[in-house]
Amino acid sequence: EEASAIDQALTLLSSDECDKAIDILEDIGRRPKNPVYLQVLASAYACRANFNEIEFLATDIEAIDTDATDFFKSLSILSL
């Protein structure tokens, strides 16, 4: 059941069907000890929020200033 739900959710995520993927994963109940389940569930919620991991890594990560005085300011101007 758990592995099947994860596989179904991944298939749905590849088609940007975020809410359906979340529904399938949430319907089987939370699996806090399964890192794959948690990763796919997090990806589904990120999908729902229009978060794009590739864009973040390609564009936004370079804009983060690790200097203590400018760190939070740099976070506030990220595109995502």
C-alpha positions as CSV (number, residue, x, y, z in Angstrom):
1,E,0.0,0.0,0.0
2,E,2.7,2.5,1.0
3,A,5.0,1.8,-1.9
4,S,2.1,1.8,-4.3
5,A,0.9,5.2,-3.0
6,I,4.4,6.6,-3.4
7,D,4.7,5.3,-7.0
8,Q,1.2,6.8,-7.9
9,A,2.1,10.1,-6.3
10,L,5.4,10.3,-8.3
11,T,3.5,9.6,-11.5
12,L,1.0,12.3,-10.7
13,L,3.8,14.8,-9.9
14,S,5.4,14.2,-13.2
15,S,2.2,15.5,-14.7
16,D,1.9,18.4,-12.3
17,E,-1.1,16.9,-10.6
18,C,0.0,18.1,-7.2
19,D,-3.3,17.9,-5.3
20,K,-4.0,14.4,-6.5
21,A,-0.5,13.3,-5.3
22,I,-1.1,14.9,-1.9
23,D,-4.5,13.2,-1.6
24,I,-3.1,9.8,-2.3
25,L,-0.2,10.2,0.2
26,E,-2.4,11.7,2.9
27,D,-5.0,9.0,2.5
28,I,-2.7,6.3,3.6
29,G,-1.8,8.3,6.7
30,R,1.5,10.0,7.6
31,R,4.6,7.8,7.5
32,P,7.1,9.9,9.6
33,K,9.7,7.0,9.6
34,N,9.7,6.6,5.8
35,P,12.1,9.1,4.3
36,V,11.0,8.4,0.7
37,Y,7.4,9.0,1.7
38,L,8.3,12.3,3.4
39,Q,10.4,13.4,0.4
40,V,7.6,12.7,-2.1
41,L,5.0,14.4,0.2
42,A,7.3,17.4,0.6
43,S,7.7,17.5,-3.2
44,A,3.9,17.3,-3.7
45,Y,3.4,20.3,-1.3
46,A,6.2,22.2,-3.1
47,C,4.5,21.4,-6.4
48,R,1.3,22.9,-5.0
49,A,3.1,26.0,-4.0
50,N,4.7,26.3,-7.5
51,F,8.2,25.8,-6.1
52,N,10.6,24.9,-8.8
53,E,13.7,23.2,-7.5
54,I,15.7,23.5,-10.7
55,E,15.0,27.3,-10.9
56,F,16.0,27.7,-7.3
57,L,19.3,25.9,-7.8
58,A,20.1,27.6,-11.1
59,T,19.1,31.1,-10.1
60,D,18.2,31.9,-6.5
61,I,20.9,30.0,-4.6
62,E,23.6,32.3,-6.1
63,A,21.7,35.3,-4.7
64,I,22.0,34.2,-1.1
65,D,24.5,36.3,0.8
66,T,26.0,34.4,3.7
67,D,27.2,37.5,5.5
68,A,25.4,37.8,8.8
69,T,24.2,41.3,8.2
70,D,22.8,40.7,4.7
71,F,21.6,37.1,4.9
72,F,17.9,37.8,5.6
73,K,17.8,40.6,3.1
74,S,19.1,38.2,0.4
75,L,16.4,35.7,1.3
76,S,13.7,38.3,0.9
77,I,14.5,39.0,-2.8
78,L,14.5,35.4,-4.0
79,S,12.2,34.7,-6.9
80,L,10.6,31.7,-5.2
